[in-house]
Amino acid sequence: MAHVPQIKIPATYMRGGTSKGVFFRLQDLPAAAQQPGEARDKLLLRVIGSPDPYGKQIDGMGAATSSTSKTVIVAKSSRPGHDVDYLFGQVAIDKAFVDWSGNCGNLSAAVGPFAISGGLVEPTRIPENGVATVRIWQANIGKTIVAHVPITNGAVQETGDFELDGVTFPAAEVQLEFLDPAAEEEGAGGAMFPTGQLVDDLEVPGVGTLKATMINAGIPTIFVNAEAIGYTGTELQDAINGDADALRKFETIRAYGALRMGLIKNLDEIATRQHTPKIAFVAKPQGYTASSGKPVGAEDVDLLVRAMSMGKLHHAMMGTAAVAIGTAAAIPGTLVNLAAGGGERNAVRFGHPSGTLRVGAEASEENGAWTVRKAIMSRSARVLMEGWVRVPGDAF
């Protein structure tokens, strides 16, 4: 019996923010996978180790969580004013499915460093020492991200003393600017608030009618009040992820919110849209103990936020959801803004399961409609391994 040999593909395994994933240069992918389609999806599924009915991704690079079942493809950009194009694929763990519907804000922090190290940024744009500004076109959602990457002796600086809750070790700080983060292609003709309201009454059969802020910024997100669904906002992963009834409830709310936002036409479509929209719940400040054992005082935060990702409570906070939080907090009257005390603000520090995070946003009201010029937050990134990934030659 003939056996198909494995092929090897140049790749880099990177941490970006509180996520990690496998990064590829587009030019290094097999020819069949350099275009969107079935071959690309099959290749990335095999790289990550999905679909895995055991839910462990043992036979691949994934680590069986939404934060670690991720892939990134980067290429030189032909778009004016941009250095690279960045495409993100969220790989399902137990299904043969790659979700291309949104961005990963955490891995966005690793795109600039990867692009510089991979020779995708013109050398003239990289200082010998200082900060390189990498202009990234986020191809999933058609938005610009500007990454400020520290450079030492002509190379990306990865070590440093910047600490990020949810990441064990300090590293160099990478500041990200998400320009005009309100999604244009999502629902209701691209409105930041697709229903036209800052707060809606969202009817969810079996759950009730919930106050909800549904926003397209960073990533489509549905915010509800923690107390309205029986939570305090101080929950850690174990309080929710082991509760099958709770997970079903969140998925039901997410489905009806997606329908209301115009992201899906019927409820059945939500099964093919796991990455977006996100659902999160907010609460006013109170003290709790983070998953690391670190105490978080009520005085340390403006509000509490917990968010679901790929059907589970996230261990920290998705970067794109942080953009949504910062944007909603800057707009008086949203549930996020009210949980933070109301009024005008251009930055917010929120508590999540792993600690706290600060995110800023510049919002303004023009002709009765809210716009956000940019959202800003800091992350860090580091190469974990580089070389080749191997997959069976008949895997795609």
C-alpha positions in Angstrom: 0.0 0.0 0.0 1.4 3.4 -1.0 1.5 6.0 1.7 1.3 9.7 1.0 4.3 11.6 2.5 4.0 14.7 4.6 4.8 18.1 3.1 6.3 20.9 5.1 5.2 24.5 4.9 7.2 27.5 6.4 5.3 28.8 9.4 5.7 30.7 12.7 3.9 29.9 15.9 3.3 33.2 17.7 1.6 34.6 20.8 -0.2 37.9 20.2 -1.9 39.4 23.3 -3.7 36.6 25.1 -4.0 34.4 22.0 -1.6 32.3 19.9 -1.8 30.9 16.4 0.1 29.7 13.4 1.3 32.4 11.0 2.0 32.0 7.3 3.3 34.3 4.6 0.8 33.9 1.7 3.7 33.2 -0.7 4.7 30.2 1.4 1.4 28.4 1.2 0.9 25.6 -1.3 -0.4 27.0 -4.6 -3.9 25.5 -4.1 -4.1 27.2 -0.7 -3.0 30.7 -1.8 -6.6 31.4 -2.8 -9.7 31.4 -0.6 -11.6 28.1 -0.8 -11.9 24.5 0.2 -8.2 23.7 -0.2 -7.1 26.5 2.1 -9.7 25.6 4.7 -8.7 21.9 4.7 -5.1 22.8 5.0 -5.6 25.0 8.0 -7.9 22.6 9.7 -5.2 19.9 9.3 -2.5 22.2 10.6 -4.5 23.0 13.7 -5.8 19.5 14.3 -9.5 19.9 13.5 -12.1 18.6 13.4 -11.4 16.7 16.6 -14.3 14.8 18.2 -12.2 14.5 21.3 -12.0 18.3 21.6 -8.2 18.2 22.3 -6.5 18.9 18.9 -3.8 16.5 19.9 -2.8 15.9 16.2 -2.2 19.5 15.4 -1.0 22.9 16.5 -4.2 23.9 18.3 -4.5 23.8 22.0 -8.3 23.1 22.3 -9.4 26.6 23.2 -10.8 29.4 21.1 -7.7 31.5 22.0 -5.3 29.0 20.5 -7.2 27.5 17.5 -6.2 30.3 15.2 -4.4 30.9 11.9 -3.1 34.0 10.2 -2.0 34.7 6.6 0.0 37.8 5.8 1.1 39.2 2.5 2.6 42.4 1.1 -0.1 44.9 0.4 -0.8 46.5 -3.0 -3.3 48.8 -1.2 -2.1 52.4 -1.1 -1.0 53.5 2.4 -0.6 50.0 3.7 2.4 47.7 4.2 0.7 44.3 4.6 -2.7 42.5 4.2 -3.7 40.4 7.2 -6.3 37.6 7.0 -7.5 35.8 10.1 -9.0 32.3 10.3 -10.7 31.1 13.5 -10.6 27.3 13.3 -13.4 25.4 14.9 -12.3 22.7 17.3 -14.8 19.9 16.8 -16.2 20.8 13.4 -14.6 21.0 9.9 -15.1 24.8 9.7 -12.9 27.9 9.4 -14.7 31.1 10.3 -13.4 34.1 8.2 -16.1 36.5 9.4 -14.1 38.6 11.8 -10.7 39.8 13.1 -8.6 38.7 16.1 -7.6 41.8 18.0 -5.1 39.9 20.1 -3.2 38.3 17.2 -3.3 41.7 15.5 -0.4 42.6 17.9 1.7 39.9 16.3 1.1 40.8 12.7 3.5 43.8 12.6 6.4 41.9 14.2 5.8 38.9 12.0 5.6 41.1 8.9 8.9 42.8 9.7 10.7 39.6 10.6 9.3 37.9 7.5 10.6 40.6 5.1 7.1 41.9 4.2 7.8 45.5 5.2 10.1 47.7 3.2 13.5 48.0 5.0 13.3 51.8 4.6 10.4 51.8 7.0 12.2 50.1 9.8 14.5 52.2 12.0 17.7 50.8 13.4 16.4 51.7 16.9 13.1 53.1 17.8 9.5 52.2 16.8 8.4 50.9 13.4 4.9 51.9 12.3 3.3 49.0 10.3 0.2 49.9 8.4 -2.0 46.8 8.3 -5.0 46.1 6.1 -7.4 43.8 8.0 -8.8 41.9 5.1 -11.6 40.1 7.0 -13.4 43.3 7.9 -11.9 45.8 5.5 -10.3 48.0 8.2 -6.9 49.6 8.9 -4.8 48.7 12.0 -1.6 50.6 12.8 0.9 48.7 14.9 3.8 50.4 16.6 6.5 47.8 16.9 9.6 48.4 19.0 12.9 47.9 17.1 16.4 47.3 18.6 19.5 47.0 16.4 17.3 46.6 13.3 15.3 43.7 14.6 11.9 43.4 16.3 12.3 43.7 20.1 10.2 41.0 21.8 11.4 41.2 25.4 10.5 44.0 27.8 8.7 44.8 31.0 5.1 45.4 29.7 2.7 43.2 31.6 -0.6 42.0 30.2 -3.1 40.3 32.5 -3.8 36.9 31.0 -0.1 36.5 29.9 2.3 35.0 32.4 5.5 36.7 31.4 6.3 40.4 30.5 7.3 41.4 27.0 7.8 44.4 24.8 4.7 46.6 24.4 3.0 46.9 21.0 0.5 49.7 20.7 -2.4 49.2 18.3 -4.6 51.7 16.7 -7.8 50.4 15.2 -8.9 53.1 12.7 -12.6 53.8 12.1 -13.4 50.5 13.9 -17.1 50.5 13.2 -17.8 47.7 10.7 -19.1 48.8 7.4 -20.1 45.5 5.8 -21.9 44.0 8.8 -25.7 44.4 9.1 -28.0 47.4 8.6 -25.8 48.9 5.8 -22.8 49.2 8.1 -24.2 51.3 10.9 -22.3 51.2 14.2 -25.7 50.5 15.9 -27.5 48.4 13.3 -30.8 48.6 15.0 -30.6 52.4 15.2 -30.7 52.3 19.0 -28.1 52.5 21.8 -30.2 50.1 23.9 -32.8 47.7 22.6 -35.3 45.3 24.1 -34.1 42.0 22.8 -36.7 39.2 23.0 -35.2 35.8 23.5 -37.6 32.9 23.7 -36.9 30.8 26.9 -34.8 33.6 28.4 -37.0 36.7 28.4 -36.7 40.3 27.2 -33.2 41.7 27.8 -31.9 45.2 27.5 -29.1 44.9 25.0 -26.5 47.2 23.3 -25.7 45.8 19.9 -22.7 47.4 18.3 -20.5 46.9 15.3 -17.0 48.1 16.4 -13.9 46.0 16.3 -16.2 43.0 16.1 -20.0 42.8 16.2 -20.9 42.4 19.8 -24.1 42.0 21.9 -23.8 43.5 25.4 -26.3 42.6 28.1 -26.4 43.3 31.9 -25.0 40.6 34.1 -27.7 40.8 36.6 -30.4 40.4 34.0 -29.1 36.9 33.2 -28.3 35.8 36.7 -24.6 36.8 37.0 -22.6 39.3 39.0 -19.8 40.0 36.4 -17.1 38.5 38.6 -17.4 35.0 37.2 -14.4 33.0 36.0 -14.4 30.3 33.4 -15.3 27.4 35.6 -18.5 29.1 36.7 -19.9 29.0 33.2 -18.0 26.7 30.9 -19.0 23.6 32.9 -22.7 24.6 32.8 -24.3 23.2 29.7 -27.6 25.1 30.3 -25.7 28.4 30.6 -23.8 27.8 27.4 -27.1 27.0 25.6 -28.6 30.2 27.0 -25.7 32.3 25.8 -25.8 30.8 22.3 -29.6 31.4 22.1 -29.1 35.1 23.1 -26.3 35.3 20.6 -28.5 33.8 17.8 -31.4 36.2 18.4 -29.0 39.2 18.7 -27.3 38.3 15.4 -30.8 38.1 13.8 -31.7 41.5 15.2 -28.4 43.0 14.0 -29.0 41.7 10.5 -25.9 39.4 10.6 -28.0 36.4 9.7 -31.3 35.9 7.9 -32.5 33.0 9.9 -31.5 31.3 13.2 -30.1 28.2 11.5 -27.3 30.4 10.0 -25.7 31.0 13.4 -24.2 27.5 13.3 -21.9 28.6 10.5 -21.0 31.9 12.2 -19.3 30.9 15.4 -16.7 33.7 15.6 -19.2 36.6 15.2 -21.1 38.2 16.8 -19.7 38.0 20.3 -21.8 38.2 23.4 -20.7 39.9 26.6 -22.2 40.8 29.9 -21.3 43.9 32.0 -21.6 45.0 35.6 -20.7 47.9 37.8 -17.3 47.7 39.6 -16.8 45.3 42.5 -13.9 43.3 43.8 -13.0 39.8 42.8 -10.1 37.4 42.6 -8.7 36.9 39.0 -7.9 33.4 37.7 -4.2 33.9 38.6 -5.1 34.6 42.2 -4.5 38.3 41.8 -7.0 40.5 43.7 -8.9 43.1 41.6 -10.4 45.8 43.7 -13.6 47.8 42.8 -11.4 50.9 42.7 -9.1 49.3 40.1 -11.8 49.2 37.3 -14.5 51.3 35.8 -16.7 48.3 35.1 -16.6 44.5 34.8 -17.0 42.6 31.5 -17.1 38.9 30.7 -17.3 37.7 27.1 -18.0 34.5 25.3 -15.9 33.2 22.4 -16.7 30.2 20.3 -19.2 29.0 22.8 -17.1 29.4 25.9 -16.3 32.1 28.4 -13.0 33.7 27.4 -10.2 33.4 29.8 -9.4 37.1 29.5 -10.8 39.4 26.7 -10.7 39.2 23.0 -8.9 42.2 21.5 -11.7 43.0 19.1 -14.2 42.8 21.9 -12.0 45.2 23.8 -12.4 47.6 20.9 -16.2 47.2 21.1 -16.0 47.8 24.9 -13.9 50.9 24.5 -16.1 52.3 21.8 -19.4 51.6 23.6 -18.0 53.0 26.8 -17.3 56.3 25.0 -20.9 56.7 23.9 -23.2 58.0 26.7 -26.2 55.8 27.2 -25.0 52.4 26.1 -25.1 49.5 28.6 -21.3 49.6 28.7 -21.2 53.3 29.4 -23.9 53.1 32.1 -22.1 50.2 33.8 -19.0 52.5 33.9 -20.9 55.3 35.5 -22.3 57.1 32.5 -21.2 60.4 31.0 -18.5 61.2 28.4 -15.1 59.3 28.5 -12.3 58.5 26.1 -10.8 55.6 28.0 -12.0 52.8 30.2 -10.4 50.2 32.4 -12.4 47.0 32.8 -12.1 43.9 34.8 -12.1 40.5 33.0 -11.4 36.9 34.3 -7.6 37.3 34.1 -7.3 40.8 35.5 -7.8 44.3 34.0 -7.3 46.0 30.6 -7.4 49.6 29.5 -8.7 50.6 26.1 -9.3 54.1 24.7 -11.6 55.3 22.0 -12.3 58.7 20.3 -16.1 59.0 19.7 -18.1 61.9 18.4 -21.7 62.5 17.4 -22.4 64.0 14.0 -25.8 64.7 12.6 -27.4 62.4 15.2 -25.1 59.5 14.4 -22.1 58.3 16.4 -18.7 57.7 14.8 -15.5 56.5 16.2 -12.2 57.6 14.7 -10.0 55.1 16.4 -9.6 52.8 19.3 -6.3 52.3 21.0 -4.9 49.6 23.2 -1.6 48.0 24.0 -0.6 44.3 23.7 2.5 42.3 23.3 3.7 39.6 21.0 6.4 37.0 20.8 7.6 34.2 18.5 7.3 30.9 20.2 8.6 28.7 17.4 9.5 29.0 13.8 10.3 26.6 11.0 7.8 24.4 9.2 4.5 22.8 10.0 3.9 19.4 8.4 0.7 17.9 7.1 -0.1 14.8 5.0 0.2 15.6 1.3 -3.4 14.6 0.7 -4.9 16.7 3.5 -6.1 19.4 1.2 
